[in-house]
Amino acid sequence: MAQYAEVELVDGRMVRVYRTPNRRIIAMVEKKFPRPEPPVVTETTAQGKEVSMVITDNPEYIAALAQWEETMAQEVDMLGSLFMFKDVKVPDDWDIEAEVGTEVRFYDSEWQPRDGPMGRKLDYIEWSIMGDVANSQRVLNALVELAGIDSEEVASNEASFRDNVEGATP
């Protein structure tokens, strides 16, 4: 099975898209950002026995879990992008400020480019490569191919589902 695929971007640039070590990436991110634990309430019964209950509907826990899931998705995406585009070199003359600075700050006045060489590379990946929907689709197609997923078989399976599943049953 191939380790990478060559992808031509809409502007003619060629990039290698590598298979990413997803399980390792997720494990690394989970180690850095541990999943929040739901609160546990322990009570004593009339017989004197202690009973512990996990409270999964606690509003603070639900909010912390939602924030954790968002952080996980962002961090996994960033680290995955670095692995996926490990050969990409940011052109010396590429300037994120000139490319998107004014537009992004219009929406988010606090926005700043990422720090360091890896931050610069992530910005380049995010804005110059994956910022174009056609490029994103080409990269996604390459990842599907690298994963060994047969797109035609998926399309065939999707086509086999009934269009209208709502309504009365005969």
RADAFEN-V250472 format. One record per pair of residues at least 24 apart in sequence whose C-alpha atoms are under 8 Angstrom apart, sorted by sequence separation. I is the first residue (numbers start at 1). J is the second residue. D is the distance in Angstrom with one decimal. If there is no record, write none. Layout:
i:I j:J d:D
i:I j:J d:D
//
This chain:
i:37 j:61 d:7.5
i:36 j:61 d:7.3
i:96 j:123 d:7.3
i:100 j:127 d:7.8
i:36 j:64 d:6.6
i:96 j:124 d:7.5
i:36 j:65 d:6.1
i:35 j:65 d:7.3
i:90 j:120 d:7.7
i:90 j:121 d:6.1
i:36 j:68 d:7.3
i:89 j:121 d:7.5
i:35 j:68 d:6.6
i:90 j:124 d:6.6
i:33 j:68 d:7.6
i:33 j:72 d:7.5
i:82 j:121 d:7.9
i:82 j:122 d:7.0
i:85 j:125 d:7.8
i:81 j:122 d:7.4
i:30 j:72 d:7.3
i:29 j:72 d:6.8
i:78 j:122 d:7.0
i:81 j:125 d:7.4
i:29 j:75 d:6.7
i:29 j:76 d:6.6
i:26 j:76 d:6.2
i:25 j:76 d:6.4
i:25 j:79 d:6.9
i:25 j:80 d:6.9
i:22 j:80 d:7.2
i:21 j:80 d:7.9
i:20 j:80 d:6.2
i:21 j:83 d:7.9
i:20 j:83 d:5.9
i:19 j:83 d:7.9
i:20 j:84 d:5.7
i:18 j:83 d:6.9
i:19 j:84 d:6.2
i:18 j:84 d:4.6
i:17 j:84 d:5.3
i:18 j:85 d:6.5
i:16 j:84 d:8.0
i:17 j:85 d:5.7
i:18 j:86 d:7.6
i:16 j:85 d:6.5
i:15 j:85 d:7.5
i:16 j:87 d:6.8
i:15 j:87 d:7.8
i:16 j:88 d:7.6
i:15 j:88 d:6.8
i:9 j:129 d:7.6
i:17 j:139 d:6.9
i:10 j:134 d:7.0
i:19 j:143 d:6.7
i:9 j:134 d:8.0
i:10 j:135 d:6.3
i:17 j:142 d:7.0
i:18 j:143 d:7.7
i:9 j:135 d:5.5
i:17 j:143 d:7.3
i:19 j:146 d:6.3
i:18 j:146 d:8.0
i:19 j:147 d:7.4
i:9 j:138 d:7.5
i:8 j:138 d:7.9
i:7 j:138 d:6.8
i:7 j:139 d:6.8
i:7 j:142 d:7.2
i:6 j:142 d:8.0
i:5 j:142 d:6.1
i:5 j:146 d:7.2
i:4 j:146 d:6.9
i:3 j:146 d:7.0
i:2 j:146 d:6.3
i:1 j:146 d:7.3
i:1 j:148 d:7.7
//
